[in-house]
């Protein structure tokens, strides 16, 4: 891929990222239960030659059930269905290292990689919600540092399991009756206090060698984890200067792990409201904001900030908030929201409106040309390798971006006009990864780096 082009991922959620999307006449709320809806979204993204689609995941209902349309499908299962309706678009699923085991999860992603012919990606999360902890036998969120320690070892075990089959281990010779060469299928014999895994994985090596590894935490522990393992990072910065600082910081950490600048792509999130004029786009955004249910938004904000705001006056500023060090959940998102409220001197009502579209990600309201101008400024200004597009409503918000913004980016030479690769790693300019057990691996995994 030309160095002048960037990457585009579509972050899809239900019938839209805006928390009131399901109430707006541009959406059909019942489609959150319809797999055909999500297959259609995959085809729209593929029509735009996007690198990938991505689904987040949570392991608890939390405060959403009364006022929001839930994301009801487990994402790896859902992406397997989307794989059968598409042929090129990458397929990225969130899965937790806190509440899974390496063997089962490595097998699921290897299966998705085979089903999709090499389009699987894993967004690695450590799960910071207390309601999630309650569902897995914990009385509180496991400590932030411990979650990242477990995540590091979890990923290393998963990589070893994907590596346990060499690329040419499958023989499939009917005459000799040999299915696989046993000398090319390896036990890993991993033993620690956290994990004891013998291996090998009971799924052969996928077309990519291993899925694309994605990460979304921006705390100190999250950035260090990303520098070691991630090949794409989904992040949230609200100004160009913040984006540039984050980009420089993260890229500077790569050398410590023997990694090159281009081996990790930084993709900030944006929530675009697109219309023929800026005035129409802002009016459309306001339509969604007017549909926010304050009681629901206050519960969401309370969970994010670790402070009960359910009885707090909507037109008052936030009460005093703790330091990030006291937060065991999502540290970086807590700090982003706290700084947003302080810098813009927002009331609680104003903060709810700012967060309604993307939970702290940038919201852009404008014409297709204005959206394209903004993305180009961040890309050329050294704040992004691409973008995580978060349509506020679906499918229309994704269609507007694909059919109205992407052609402008293509005309400017900023984005591909045709796919040049067949795998997700290929879309991101990365090669397949050979097994560490192969006699001459073409590239070492992070375990060995």
C-alpha positions, 0 to 999 in steps of 0.5 A: 500500500502506498505510504500516502494512504491510510486505513479505515475500520468500521466500528459497528454497534447495533443500529448505531453508536448514538445511545438514542439511535434505536429511537430515531426514525432513521433506524429500525430497532428490531434489527439488532436481533437480525443477522441479515442486518449485520451481514448487510453492514459487512457488504456496505463496508466491503463496497467501500473497500474498508480494511475491516469491521469491528464489534465490541463486546461486554459480558454483562447487561449493566444499566442499558437494558431499559433505555438502550438497544443491546448488542445481543450477539457474541461477536466471533459467532456473528462475524462467522455469519458475516464471513459467509456474506462477504469475501474481502472485509476484515473481521475483528472481534473483541474478546476478554483476557480476564474471563476466558481461557487461552485455549478456547479463545485461540481455537475460536479465532483460528476457526474464524480465520479458516472460515473467512479465509484469513480475515480474523482479528482479535481486539484484546480487552481486559474488561473493566466493568464491575457487572462483568466481574459479578458474572464470573465469581468476583466481588469487585473488578480485578486490579488494573495491573493484575488484569494487564499481567494476565492479559500479557501471559494470555496473549503469549499462550494464545500465540504459542497455540496458534504456532503449535501447527506449522504452516505445512503441517497438513499433508492430506495424502489419501494414498499413504493415509497421512492427514498431518505430519506429527513432527510439525504439530507441537505441544507448548507445555506452558506452565505458570500460576495462571495457566497450564496448557499442554497444546497443541491447538486442535485447529490447524494454523490459519491462513494468516498464521495468527489473527491481527492483534488489536488493542484499545486501552490508552492507560500507561499499562495499555500503551505498553501492552499495545507497543509490545503486541498490538498491530492496530490500536483503536483510540479516542483523542478529541483534539489534533494536539492530543492525537499527535502526542498519543501517536508519538508516545505510542510509536516511540515505545515500539523500539523497546520490543524490536518493532518497526514504526509501521508494524502498529497502526493508530486509528482514532475513533470518529462519529460522523454526522454527514449531510449536504450542509454543515447546518443540516448535519448539526441539526441531524446531530441535535435530533439524536441528542434530543432523544437521549434519556437522562436517567439512562445517561446518568447511570452510564456516566456514573459507571464510567466515573465511579461516582453515583450521579443518578440524583445529581442535578443535570444543570450543575457541574460534575461533583469532585472526581477521584484521581485516575489512580483510584479507578480500577475500570477504564482508566484512560476513558475516565481521564478523557471524560473528566478532562472534557468536562473540566476543559469545556466547563460542562454541566452534567447535561452538557457532558451527556450530550457530548458523550451520547454519540461515541462515549468520548470519541470525537463527533464530527458534523459536516459535509462529506468534504468537511469530514474528508478534510478533517481526516486528512488533517489528522493523517498528514499532521502525524496523529493517525495512520487511519480511522475507526469510523463509528456511524451514529446510526445504521445502516444509513450512517455507514452508507453515507460515509462509504458512498459520500466520503470514501470517494473523496478520499480516493480522489485525493489518493488517501485511500485504496480504490480496490483491494490489493490483498485477500487477508486482514493482515494484508489490508494492514500492510502486514505479512502472514506470521510463520510459526516459531516452531518452524525451522526458519521462521520468516518473522519472530512472534512477540513472544520471541522478540 
